[in-house]
Amino acid sequence: MAPLATGFDSGHSIESARRALVARLQSAGIEEPSLDARLLVGAALGLDLTGLIAQAARHLTPEEAARLEAYAQRRLAHEPVARILGTREFWGLPFRLSEATLVPRPDTETVVELALEIFRERTTAGQGLRIADIGTGSGAILLALLHEIPDAFGVGTDLSLTALGTAKGNAAALGLADRAAFVACSYASALHGPFDLIVSNPPYIPAGEIPKLSVEVREHDPHLALDGGNDGYDAYRALIPQAAERLVPGGTLIVEAGQGQAGDIQTLMAAAALSIDTPPKADLAGIPRAVSARKMPR
């Protein structure tokens, strides 16, 4: 078999460049070579899908070819497409990323789904709802909820000032800056509340498992947002009691869980005097992903 061609030049049409990139990514073992190639070619040329189709026969300019090759080399080194482009869609909304934020993942949308299910069942849903997002990162969970609940106000916390700056920028870009505030602190330590809803996607990977993660995650996601301590539960032990203190009576805590963690998280919630009255919500792979508990009225 002849070796795959490398590099792009003005001899490539848009379509031939896309096909060549698919082949290079596939050869390197990239999981979704066709999707990644389309996104990278589109970004390098500043074209959406319609533009790529309409201009398929057009040849690359030298500048476009160089930019596409730079993107290709980064992806071939297993840098995630979202990191290369600096953006990721979550809940149908665009989010800017930084080195201090996780790449938002579809699994985390399960937390948003469960929150909306719970609060839409209540007659007061959305009426002045107060939300806290602990370890907000890019602000994805908080801002998705504010987008869906127009009368709500939210606060996001994070240890990283860089992450908070990213979240604040996303709030402004989405037109939600007037309903969102951001605070630098450990978990909920600087918050007073009370809150109707507290959400969190905390670090939950056991420290010893991080070297076994995919290159895309272990080399490019911030370890501060991954490392859950020796057993993966350090963040839950810290944030669940804090959240319980800051919820209104009847308020709800929802956290994301790793595979096999839901039962132990429910035990920690019960130990903080929270009531487990809703089963964990599974993600599309069937993994219990969003775990909730409620603060019962005294």
C-alpha positions as a printed NumPy array, in Angstrom:
array([[  0.   ,   0.   ,   0.   ],
       [  1.325,   3.437,  -0.908],
       [  1.951,   5.743,   2.05 ],
       [ -0.72 ,   8.342,   2.758],
       [  0.069,  11.78 ,   1.393],
       [  0.882,  14.366,   4.011],
       [  0.533,  18.11 ,   3.89 ],
       [ -1.918,  20.312,   2.043],
       [ -1.251,  22.761,  -0.768],
       [ -3.118,  24.855,  -3.29 ],
       [ -3.399,  21.802,  -5.513],
       [ -6.057,  20.418,  -3.186],
       [ -9.695,  21.218,  -3.696],
       [-11.771,  21.583,  -0.563],
       [-13.299,  18.152,  -1.126],
       [ -9.997,  16.416,  -1.882],
       [ -8.44 ,  18.029,   1.202],
       [-11.305,  16.81 ,   3.352],
       [-10.994,  13.272,   1.999],
       [ -7.221,  13.302,   2.48 ],
       [ -7.619,  14.453,   6.064],
       [-10.192,  11.734,   6.776],
       [ -7.688,   9.134,   5.54 ],
       [ -4.853,  10.556,   7.656],
       [ -6.983,  10.68 ,  10.805],
       [ -8.339,   7.188,  10.205],
       [ -4.809,   5.855,   9.748],
       [ -3.832,   7.413,  13.08 ],
       [ -6.687,   5.672,  14.905],
       [ -8.805,   8.791,  15.486],
       [-12.303,   7.631,  16.465],
       [-14.455,   9.955,  14.345],
       [-12.256,  10.879,  11.393],
       [-15.048,  12.059,   9.087],
       [-16.629,  14.408,  11.614],
       [-13.274,  15.736,  12.799],
       [-12.108,  16.348,   9.241],
       [-15.268,  18.262,   8.379],
       [-14.959,  20.444,  11.477],
       [-11.274,  21.161,  10.93 ],
       [-11.618,  21.931,   7.229],
       [-14.593,  24.174,   7.978],
       [-12.686,  26.028,  10.683],
       [ -9.554,  26.418,   8.566],
       [-11.574,  27.891,   5.715],
       [-14.2  ,  29.738,   7.746],
       [-17.029,  27.757,   6.14 ],
       [-20.07 ,  26.005,   7.572],
       [-21.366,  22.709,   6.163],
       [-23.371,  24.467,   3.458],
       [-20.302,  26.429,   2.407],
       [-18.153,  23.312,   2.277],
       [-20.651,  21.64 ,  -0.029],
       [-21.187,  24.685,  -2.224],
       [-17.452,  25.325,  -2.647],
       [-16.283,  21.694,  -2.739],
       [-14.45 ,  22.109,  -6.035],
       [-12.656,  25.317,  -5.083],
       [ -8.902,  25.003,  -4.516],
       [ -7.299,  25.955,  -1.232],
       [ -5.35 ,  29.167,  -0.966],
       [ -1.793,  28.803,   0.381],
       [ -2.911,  30.374,   3.658],
       [ -5.839,  27.954,   3.996],
       [ -3.614,  24.98 ,   3.206],
       [ -1.088,  26.009,   5.858],
       [ -3.787,  26.588,   8.46 ],
       [ -5.428,  23.242,   7.726],
       [ -2.101,  21.421,   7.963],
       [ -1.433,  23.034,  11.342],
       [ -4.848,  21.848,  12.573],
       [ -4.227,  18.383,  11.136],
       [ -0.904,  18.01 ,  12.936],
       [ -2.503,  18.944,  16.254],
       [ -5.342,  16.441,  15.789],
       [ -2.918,  13.727,  14.694],
       [ -1.155,  14.323,  18.036],
       [ -4.545,  13.537,  19.663],
       [ -5.378,  17.065,  20.71 ],
       [ -9.2  ,  17.213,  20.823],
       [-10.944,  19.152,  18.081],
       [-12.651,  21.301,  20.723],
       [ -9.223,  22.346,  22.04 ],
       [ -7.953,  23.128,  18.56 ],
       [-10.985,  25.263,  17.747],
       [-11.354,  26.661,  21.271],
       [-15.094,  26.021,  21.34 ],
       [-17.56 ,  23.243,  22.095],
       [-21.322,  23.013,  21.772],
       [-23.241,  22.029,  24.913],
       [-27.046,  21.934,  25.169],
       [-27.119,  23.465,  21.689],
       [-25.159,  26.506,  22.876],
       [-21.592,  27.505,  21.909],
       [-19.03 ,  27.645,  24.718],
       [-15.527,  29.053,  24.56 ],
       [-12.915,  26.919,  26.309],
       [ -9.616,  27.638,  28.034],
       [ -6.78 ,  25.552,  29.423],
       [ -8.48 ,  25.695,  32.825],
       [-11.815,  24.229,  31.703],
       [-12.992,  20.758,  30.826],
       [-14.381,  20.141,  27.372],
       [-18.138,  19.892,  28.1  ],
       [-19.38 ,  16.42 ,  27.251],
       [-22.812,  15.13 ,  26.218],
       [-22.961,  12.976,  29.374],
       [-23.073,  16.144,  31.467],
       [-26.251,  17.26 ,  29.703],
       [-27.93 ,  14.576,  31.832],
       [-27.514,  16.881,  34.855],
       [-29.323,  19.663,  32.997],
       [-32.066,  17.271,  31.89 ],
       [-32.714,  16.025,  35.422],
       [-32.764,  19.543,  36.858],
       [-35.35 ,  20.646,  34.311],
       [-37.469,  17.541,  34.908],
       [-37.496,  18.138,  38.667],
       [-38.234,  21.855,  38.589],
       [-40.804,  21.726,  35.813],
       [-42.86 ,  19.429,  38.03 ],
       [-43.102,  22.146,  40.679],
       [-45.583,  24.985,  40.483],
       [-42.901,  27.55 ,  41.402],
       [-40.495,  26.385,  38.692],
       [-38.518,  29.296,  37.318],
       [-40.081,  31.946,  39.55 ],
       [-37.003,  33.584,  40.971],
       [-35.164,  30.267,  41.059],
       [-31.71 ,  30.586,  42.635],
       [-29.061,  28.238,  41.247],
       [-25.461,  27.528,  42.257],
       [-23.028,  25.614,  40.056],
       [-20.074,  24.309,  42.063],
       [-16.882,  24.01 ,  40.   ],
       [-18.474,  25.762,  37.052],
       [-15.539,  25.554,  34.613],
       [-16.76 ,  26.99 ,  31.31 ],
       [-20.144,  27.686,  32.902],
       [-21.831,  25.073,  30.706],
       [-24.291,  23.596,  33.225],
       [-25.224,  26.903,  34.848],
       [-25.676,  28.796,  31.596],
       [-27.664,  25.973,  29.978],
       [-30.062,  26.104,  32.93 ],
       [-30.336,  29.894,  32.844],
       [-31.029,  29.686,  29.117],
       [-33.916,  27.275,  29.801],
       [-35.313,  29.038,  32.913],
       [-35.701,  32.731,  32.048],
       [-36.54 ,  33.941,  35.57 ],
       [-33.632,  32.177,  37.29 ],
       [-30.434,  33.702,  38.656],
       [-27.244,  31.684,  39.073],
       [-23.842,  31.753,  40.735],
       [-20.891,  29.708,  39.532],
       [-17.862,  28.949,  41.694],
       [-14.409,  27.725,  40.754],
       [-10.911,  27.671,  42.22 ],
       [ -9.464,  28.831,  38.907],
       [ -9.627,  32.515,  38.038],
       [ -8.949,  31.576,  34.418],
       [-11.962,  29.256,  34.377],
       [-14.134,  31.941,  35.945],
       [-13.016,  34.416,  33.296],
       [-13.967,  31.908,  30.619],
       [-17.384,  31.307,  32.21 ],
       [-18.009,  35.028,  32.545],
       [-17.166,  35.515,  28.871],
       [-19.555,  32.732,  27.9  ],
       [-22.323,  34.298,  29.983],
       [-21.829,  37.599,  28.153],
       [-21.714,  35.945,  24.727],
       [-24.967,  34.106,  25.446],
       [-26.727,  37.216,  26.717],
       [-26.931,  35.892,  30.265],
       [-24.451,  38.158,  32.054],
       [-27.18 ,  40.003,  33.956],
       [-28.428,  36.754,  35.495],
       [-25.097,  35.124,  36.338],
       [-22.36 ,  35.861,  38.859],
       [-19.049,  34.079,  39.4  ],
       [-17.075,  33.613,  42.621],
       [-13.575,  32.233,  43.26 ],
       [-13.668,  29.762,  46.15 ],
       [-13.323,  26.117,  47.125],
       [-16.614,  24.436,  46.272],
       [-19.396,  26.472,  47.978],
       [-17.302,  27.886,  50.817],
       [-17.844,  31.557,  49.861],
       [-21.573,  31.197,  49.193],
       [-24.269,  31.954,  51.726],
       [-27.404,  30.998,  49.856],
       [-30.   ,  29.843,  50.232],
       [-30.37 ,  28.202,  46.838],
       [-33.252,  26.294,  45.299],
       [-30.936,  24.201,  43.138],
       [-27.256,  23.35 ,  43.443],
       [-25.548,  21.486,  40.609],
       [-22.015,  20.243,  40.131],
       [-19.814,  18.203,  37.837],
       [-16.954,  17.716,  40.302],
       [-13.638,  15.922,  39.739],
       [-14.382,  12.218,  40.243],
       [-11.602,  10.232,  38.559],
       [ -9.507,   8.267,  41.103],
       [ -5.984,   9.68 ,  40.981],
       [ -4.474,   6.33 ,  40.029],
       [ -6.787,   6.045,  37.004],
       [ -5.814,   9.341,  35.387],
       [ -2.69 ,   7.939,  33.618],
       [ -4.982,   5.321,  32.027],
       [ -7.334,   7.869,  30.463],
       [ -7.231,   8.617,  26.748],
       [ -4.534,  10.991,  25.526],
       [ -7.265,  13.488,  24.636],
       [ -8.319,  13.69 ,  28.298],
       [ -5.174,  13.128,  30.342],
       [ -2.97 ,  15.433,  28.253],
       [ -5.452,  18.201,  27.532],
       [ -8.083,  18.438,  30.294],
       [ -6.994,  20.223,  33.5  ],
       [ -6.115,  17.678,  36.187],
       [ -7.681,  19.934,  38.81 ],
       [-11.035,  19.177,  37.157],
       [-10.346,  15.43 ,  36.893],
       [ -8.607,  14.301,  40.092],
       [-11.108,  13.032,  42.67 ],
       [ -8.485,  11.799,  45.128],
       [ -7.483,   8.236,  45.884],
       [-10.998,   6.802,  45.609],
       [-12.631,   9.459,  43.446],
       [-14.922,  10.838,  46.161],
       [-12.921,  13.69 ,  47.721],
       [-14.955,  16.395,  45.992],
       [-18.281,  14.81 ,  46.942],
       [-17.232,  14.592,  50.593],
       [-16.496,  18.306,  50.554],
       [-19.312,  19.71 ,  48.468],
       [-22.307,  17.625,  49.597],
       [-22.322,  18.873,  53.238],
       [-21.702,  22.441,  52.03 ],
       [-24.565,  22.168,  49.57 ],
       [-26.906,  20.723,  52.19 ],
       [-26.321,  23.764,  54.401],
       [-27.03 ,  26.195,  51.557],
       [-30.205,  24.681,  50.109],
       [-33.643,  26.009,  50.956],
       [-36.001,  23.465,  52.52 ],
       [-37.246,  21.495,  49.529],
       [-34.208,  22.492,  47.491],
       [-32.334,  19.98 ,  45.327],
       [-28.696,  19.003,  44.848],
       [-27.741,  17.302,  41.567],
       [-24.228,  16.051,  40.85 ],
       [-22.642,  14.2  ,  37.978],
       [-21.314,  10.739,  38.82 ],
       [-18.718,   8.5  ,  37.266],
       [-19.476,   4.929,  36.298],
       [-20.383,   2.855,  39.363],
       [-20.382,   5.837,  41.741],
       [-24.084,   6.663,  42.046],
       [-24.811,   4.426,  45.043],
       [-21.884,   5.701,  47.1  ],
       [-22.828,   9.301,  46.294],
       [-26.368,   8.664,  47.506],
       [-24.895,   7.33 ,  50.762],
       [-22.925,  10.557,  51.194],
       [-26.064,  12.577,  50.471],
       [-28.072,  10.654,  53.037],
       [-25.305,  11.198,  55.619],
       [-25.746,  14.952,  55.02 ],
       [-29.468,  14.601,  55.894],
       [-30.597,  14.877,  52.29 ],
       [-33.499,  12.764,  51.057],
       [-33.116,  10.498,  48.023],
       [-36.519,  10.775,  46.36 ],
       [-35.559,  10.61 ,  42.662],
       [-33.576,   7.765,  41.081],
       [-30.318,   8.615,  39.286],
       [-30.818,   9.598,  35.665],
       [-28.878,   7.524,  33.158],
       [-26.959,   8.948,  30.22 ],
       [-27.354,   7.652,  26.665],
       [-25.005,   4.751,  27.46 ],
       [-27.231,   3.658,  30.348],
       [-24.776,   4.756,  33.054],
       [-26.417,   6.405,  36.116],
       [-24.964,   9.868,  35.528],
       [-27.017,  12.494,  37.393],
       [-27.603,  11.854,  41.102],
       [-30.019,  14.026,  43.085],
       [-31.226,  14.512,  46.645],
       [-33.566,  16.941,  48.338],
       [-33.389,  18.937,  51.539],
       [-36.555,  18.107,  53.427],
       [-38.489,  20.782,  55.319],
       [-37.967,  20.636,  59.052]])
